[in-house]
Amino acid sequence: MKIYTDAITLQSQKPRQVFNITTQIKAAMEKSGLRDGIILISSLHPNSAVIVNDDEPGFLQDLEKWLSEIAPRRDDYAHQGRFESSAAVHFQSLLLSHQVVVQFTDTRLDLGPNQFVQFVELDGLRPRRLVVKVIGE
């Protein structure tokens, strides 16, 4: 078993933004020289997430609405004001998760036709860093 580590840095242009990072994940897999294995993609920020899902604009609008309904911004959270992000943003990150695992076979990502690896910026306008670990043979 071999391990290859890479990093991705992203800069959002607005507070909420979804980045399709499938191409960067595929590039890391190719740089690793591995043919079969798994890729762990992990955000290093508690106010962001990594998901595998559709990249269709309607879905992304629905995702924004769903997150705001399930974990809305509220004035009664203890975690706000003096911190980088409010508690609502952190709860939204928990709903989506800070990392995903994608498998690959014979140097092809094992994703369905409408599945993409995406970084979800929940409270942006700052550079964000993701770690990509390619593990396999």
C-alpha positions as CSV (number, residue, x, y, z in Angstrom):
1,M,0.0,0.0,0.0
2,K,1.2,3.5,-0.9
3,I,0.0,6.9,0.2
4,Y,0.2,10.2,-1.7
5,T,-0.7,13.5,-0.1
6,D,-1.8,16.6,-2.0
7,A,-3.5,19.9,-1.0
8,I,-6.0,22.2,-2.7
9,T,-6.5,25.9,-1.8
10,L,-9.7,27.6,-2.8
11,Q,-10.8,31.2,-2.4
12,S,-14.5,32.0,-2.5
13,Q,-15.9,35.1,-4.1
14,K,-19.0,35.2,-1.8
15,P,-19.9,33.9,1.6
16,R,-21.7,30.8,0.3
17,Q,-20.2,29.0,-2.7
18,V,-19.9,25.5,-4.0
19,F,-16.8,24.4,-5.9
20,N,-16.8,21.4,-8.1
21,I,-13.4,19.9,-7.3
22,T,-13.7,16.6,-9.2
23,T,-11.0,17.6,-11.7
24,Q,-8.6,18.5,-8.9
25,I,-9.3,15.2,-7.2
26,K,-8.7,13.3,-10.4
27,A,-5.5,15.2,-10.9
28,A,-4.2,14.2,-7.5
29,M,-5.1,10.6,-8.2
30,E,-3.2,10.7,-11.4
31,K,-0.1,12.4,-9.8
32,S,-0.1,9.6,-7.2
33,G,0.7,7.0,-9.8
34,L,-1.7,4.6,-8.1
35,R,-4.2,2.5,-10.0
36,D,-6.7,1.3,-7.4
37,G,-7.6,2.6,-3.9
38,I,-9.4,5.3,-2.1
39,I,-9.1,9.1,-1.8
40,L,-9.8,10.9,1.4
41,I,-10.7,14.6,0.8
42,S,-10.8,16.6,4.0
43,S,-11.5,20.3,4.7
44,L,-9.3,21.9,7.4
45,H,-12.1,24.4,8.3
46,P,-15.1,24.0,10.6
47,N,-17.2,26.3,8.5
48,S,-17.1,24.3,5.3
49,A,-17.8,20.9,4.0
50,V,-17.0,18.3,1.4
51,I,-19.8,16.4,-0.3
52,V,-20.4,14.0,-3.2
53,N,-23.6,15.0,-5.0
54,D,-25.2,16.5,-8.1
55,D,-23.8,19.8,-9.5
56,E,-27.2,20.9,-10.9
57,P,-28.0,24.5,-10.1
58,G,-31.5,23.7,-8.8
59,F,-30.0,21.2,-6.3
60,L,-27.5,23.7,-5.1
61,Q,-30.3,26.3,-4.5
62,D,-32.3,23.6,-2.6
63,L,-29.2,22.7,-0.6
64,E,-28.8,26.4,0.5
65,K,-32.4,26.6,1.5
66,W,-32.3,23.2,3.4
67,L,-29.3,24.2,5.4
68,S,-30.8,27.6,6.3
69,E,-34.0,25.9,7.4
70,I,-32.4,23.0,9.4
71,A,-29.7,25.2,11.1
72,P,-30.8,28.8,10.8
73,R,-28.9,31.8,12.1
74,R,-30.2,32.7,15.5
75,D,-29.4,35.4,18.1
76,D,-29.5,33.0,21.1
77,Y,-26.5,30.8,20.2
78,A,-23.6,31.3,22.6
79,H,-21.1,30.8,19.7
80,Q,-21.2,34.1,17.7
81,G,-20.1,37.6,17.6
82,R,-16.5,37.4,18.7
83,F,-15.9,34.3,16.6
84,E,-15.1,33.8,12.9
85,S,-18.4,32.1,12.1
86,S,-21.7,31.8,14.0
87,A,-22.9,28.5,15.5
88,A,-25.4,28.1,12.6
89,V,-22.6,27.8,10.1
90,H,-20.8,25.2,12.2
91,F,-24.0,23.2,12.6
92,Q,-24.5,23.3,8.8
93,S,-21.0,21.9,8.4
94,L,-21.8,19.1,10.7
95,L,-24.9,18.2,8.6
96,L,-22.7,17.9,5.5
97,S,-19.4,16.6,7.0
98,H,-15.9,17.9,6.6
99,Q,-14.6,14.9,4.6
100,V,-15.5,12.3,2.0
101,V,-13.9,9.1,0.7
102,V,-14.0,8.3,-3.0
103,Q,-12.8,5.1,-4.4
104,F,-11.0,4.6,-7.7
105,T,-10.5,1.5,-9.9
106,D,-8.0,1.2,-12.7
107,T,-7.3,5.0,-12.5
108,R,-11.0,6.0,-12.8
109,L,-12.9,7.6,-10.0
110,D,-15.8,5.4,-9.0
111,L,-18.5,8.1,-9.2
112,G,-22.0,7.8,-10.8
113,P,-22.8,9.9,-13.9
114,N,-24.3,12.7,-11.8
115,Q,-21.9,12.5,-8.8
116,F,-19.2,15.2,-8.3
117,V,-16.8,15.9,-5.5
118,Q,-17.7,19.4,-4.1
119,F,-16.3,21.8,-1.6
120,V,-19.0,23.7,0.1
121,E,-18.0,27.1,1.5
122,L,-20.4,28.1,4.2
123,D,-18.9,31.4,5.5
124,G,-16.3,32.5,3.0
125,L,-14.3,35.2,1.5
126,R,-11.1,33.6,3.0
127,P,-8.7,31.1,1.5
128,R,-9.6,27.5,2.4
129,R,-7.3,24.4,2.4
130,L,-8.3,20.8,1.7
131,V,-6.0,17.8,2.2
132,V,-6.2,15.0,-0.4
133,K,-4.8,11.6,0.6
134,V,-4.6,9.0,-2.1
135,I,-4.2,5.5,-0.6
136,G,-3.8,2.3,-2.7
137,E,-1.6,0.3,-5.0
